[in-house]
Amino acid sequence: MPIQLPSKGEYQLNKYLTDNYIVMSKIKITQIKSCIGSNKRQKATLKALGLHKMQQTVEHDATPQIIGMANKLRHLVKIEQE
């Protein structure tokens, strides 16, 4: 299931300020299918996300760029919001 970006007002609520650092919500991305048979762009996107093997999990900040990359690979990965 792809994660939809919240509206601008809701997106601001997910951030909070602690000691001059902005902390964003995190997402876990797990590769559940092989990239064999995928095109070069999809393989490059998997590599950019830091996924190299099946069942490998990486944790990223929930930025629009990362969410967009994960949504492009939604047939290969599982996305969990923390």
Summary of the structure (lengths in Angstrom):
residues: 82
radius of gyration: 13.8
end to end distance: 14.8
largest distance: 46.5
contacts: 194
relative contact order: 0.29
helix: 30%
strand: 27%
